């Protein structure tokens, strides 16, 4: 083999090994991912895993940035102050569909003002109690909550957050009167659950599974309609007699309207490659998160539309009651 041919083959091999999506004009500098929830929550963990996975594919760092508060609206507003050039992306979760419904003065619509890029992750939540609560199953918990009334309390993040919605849904279905106590982050609510300052919560297995294994909290059920392999051994709330209860936490990656089509295509392709990677899937599973069978932008858009329609009545009830 001649030296010239060896050189050409080496150059061809290097080209194939390089990240395919980094070969064009986008991106030429780091990309910010706005995460509208606190550090340590499931959406934060999922966002950071996705940032790490997308960075080598795009050939530029994807940098997570937590902009927290007011049920994701502070982060969403910060995202919308940035240019529609693909150098800022946004990861939303279950509170995304009700931002406008819960806060009518919020300037942005969850459907028309966000362009879905990918349907990222999903997981059931876990209903867990402090071990001092005298309940070993959901029937026992419901009976105790009815006895306690407003004296029982539920640890939640800011109004509109996923575990706030989970607590409100249980409250409405079972017509309970427990007090919902808001915290700035889910991690702080769970910290007070362990300390016994709140009686129960419904939150991610990412945080609660290790505490259940250590005996610091007691898991009673999962929030999804069916049992979950991510939380083996626990029945669903539906199985436990709470008819119609179904909540699965999820994450969707968004860009801004007006982002150039080739940039949207590059972001969708990078997220698809990242989410199809077995190592990334395993990292998500270890965090208690599963991927979707179809994670495409089209599937994400349909999911967001369905979630907006589903949660609007619940958000209206929260607003009416001041929850």
N, C-alpha and C positions, 0 to 999 in steps of 0.2 A: 504494500500500500504506500502510495506516495505521501510525502509530507503535506502537500496541498490538500489531498483528499482527507487525511487524518484531521487536518485543521477544520475543514468544512464539516465533517461529521461531528467534531467536538462542539463547534458553534451551533449546529442543529440540535445536538443533545442539550446544550445549555438553554436554548430557546424553549425546548419542550419542558424543561424542568422549571423554568421561571413561571411565576403566577400569571396565568393567561389573562386575567382581568386587569392586570397592571400595565398592559402593553400600550394602551391608548393614551389619550390626553387626560383621562380621569381615572383615578385621582392622582394629583400631583403633590398633595400635602395631607396631613392627618385629618381624620374625620372624627367629629364629636358625636357620641351617643348620649342624648339627654335621657336620664333615668329619673322619673318624677316621684320616686319613693326613696325611703331611707336605706342606708347601707345595712346589709344583713338580711333583708327581706328576700322573698323568693324571686321577685322581679329583678332586684338588684343582682342577685347571684346569676340568674339566667342571662341578664344583659352583659355581665362581665365575661361569662363563658363565651357568648356570641362575639363580643369584641375581640377576644383573643383568637377565636377561630377564623373570623373574617379578615383580620389584619394581614396574614401572609397571603391570602387569596387576592386581596386588593393591592398588595404591595405597599401599603401605607398603614400606620397605626390607626386603629379605631379606639378612641379614648373614651371611657365612661365618665360621665359627669352627673352627679346626683343634684337635682334641683327640686327640693322637697316642699310639700305643704298643700293644704286646701284641696285634698282629694285629687291630686295630680294637676290641678289647674295652674299652679305657679310654674311647674315645669313645662306644661303645654304652652303657656303664654310666653315663657322664655324662648322656647323652641320657635315660636312664630315671629319672634323679633329678629331671627337670624335669616340670612339669604336662602332662597330656594335654589341652591346650587349643588345639593348632595353632600356638602361637607358638614352638615348637621342632620342627624337622624334621631328618631324618638321611639322609645319602646313603651307601649301602653299596656295596661292590664284591665281587669274587670271594672275599675272605676271609670275608664275611658268612655264607655257608652252613656254614662249618666252625668258627665260634667256639666252639660248644658241644662239638663232636666233638673239637676239638684241646685244649680246656680244660674238662674235665668240671665243674670247680668254678665256671665262669662261670654266673651266675644266670639268664641270659635265653635263651630259645629263639629261633632265627633265623626261625621261621615264626610261632609263636603270639604272640610278644612284639613283633612289628613289623607294622605295617599298610602294605602297599605302596600308594603313590600313583601312581607312574609308572615305566615302564621307560625310562631316560634315554638312555644312549649305549652303544656297543660298539666294539671295535677289536681287531684281531689284535695280538699282541706280536711282537717281532723278536728272534731269536737273533743276538747280535752278539759278536764277539771283539775283543780287543786286537790290533792289527796284528802284534805279535810272535809270536802263536800261529801255528804253521806249518800252517794249514788254510784252504783257499779254498772248501770246500764241506762239507756235513754229514758225508759219508763220511770225509773227511780229519779232521774234528774228532773224530768218534767213535773213529777209530783212535788219534789222539793222546791222547784222554782215557783210553783203555784202557791205553796205555803209561804215562801219568803216574800213574794211580790217585789216591790222596788228595793227591798233590802238585799236581794241577790244582784250581783253585778257581773258584767261581761266586758272583758278587755278588748278594745277596738283601736284601730288607728283612726285618722281623721275622717269625718263624714264623707262617704262615697268610696272609701277604700274597700278592697275586696272583703276583708274580714268584717268590716262594718256592714256591708250588704248581707253577708252570711248571718250575722246576728239579727239584723232586721227581718230577714226572710223567716227565720225560726220564730221570732217574736210574732210576726203577722200570721203565720200558718197556725200556730198553737195558741194565739191570743194571750200572750204572756206579758208581764209588766216589769221584767227585770230592768235594771239601770245599765245603760251602755256608757262606759267610761272611755273617753277618747284619749289616745296617746299620739305623740308625734310620729313614732315609728312602731311597726309591729314588734320589733325586738324589745322595745321598752314595755309593751303590753305583756309579752310573754315573760319577761323578767319579773313583773309584778304578779303574774299568775303563779310562778314558782314560789315567790315570797308569800303568797296567800293574800295579797292585797286586792286581787280580783278572784272571783270564784271559778269562772270558766271563760273559754274563748273558742273560736273556730278559726284555725290558721293552718299554715302550710306544714306538711310533714318534714320539709327541709329543716325547720326549727324544732318541731315538736317530737319527731321520732327519737332523737337522741335523749330528750328529756323523759320520754316514756320508757325507754330502755333503762334509764338510770333510776326510775321510780320517782322522779320529781314531779311528774304530772301523770294523770290517768286518762288514757284515750278511751272514748266510748263509741265513736262512730266516725265514718267518713261522710263527706258532704255530697259526693257524686251519687247518681241514681243507683249505681251498682257498686259492689265491693271492688276494691282496687288491689292489684298486685304490688303497688307501691307502698301500701300499708296493710300487710297481710294480717289476718286474724280479726280485723274489725268489721262489723256489719255496716251497712249504709244507714243513714237516717231513715230512708224509706223502709228498709227492712225492719227498722226499729219502731215503726208505727207513725212516722212523721210523713203523712201522705203528701206527695207532690214536691218534696224537697229535692232539689238538684242544683248544685253549684260546683262548677269546676273552674279553678283559677287558670288563667291563660295569659299569654303575652303575644302581642302583635308588633312588628316593626313597621314604622311609618317614615315617609318623607313628606315634604311640603308640596302643596299644589304649585305648579309652575316649574317644578324640577324638570330639566331636559329629559326627554324620553331615553336617550342613550345612557344617561346616568342612572335613571330608574332601572333600566335593563341590567346594568352592571351591578347595582346593589341587590337586585333580586337574584341574579345568577350567583353572586358571592354568598348570599344567605342560604340559597338552596344547596350549594356545595358544602357549606359549613354544616348545615343540619343533616346532610346525608352521610357525613363522616362518622364512622363507627366509634372513634375515640371521643368525638363530641357528644354523641348519643349516650355513651357510657358515663361521661362526666355529668350530663344532665340527669341521668337515672340515679347516680350516686347522690345527687342533690334532691332527689324525690320528684323529678320532672320527666315527663314523657314527651316525645315529639308527636306531630300529627301525621296521619297517612298522606295528606296532601298539604304541603306547607306553602303553596304558591301564593302569589299576590292576589289572584282571583279568589282562591279559597279564603284568604284573609279578609278580603272585601266583603264577601258573602257573610262570613262569621260576624264581622262588626255590625253589619246591617241587622242581622238576627238578634244580636245582643242588645242593640239600641231599642228595638221593638219590645224585647222581653222585659227589660229592666225599667223602662220609662214609668209604668204604673207604680212600681215599688219606690222609685226615686221621688215620684210625686207625693206618695204617702209619707216618706221621710221628711220632705219639705213641709208638708202640712202639720205634722206633729212636732216639728223642730228637732227630729232625731239626729 
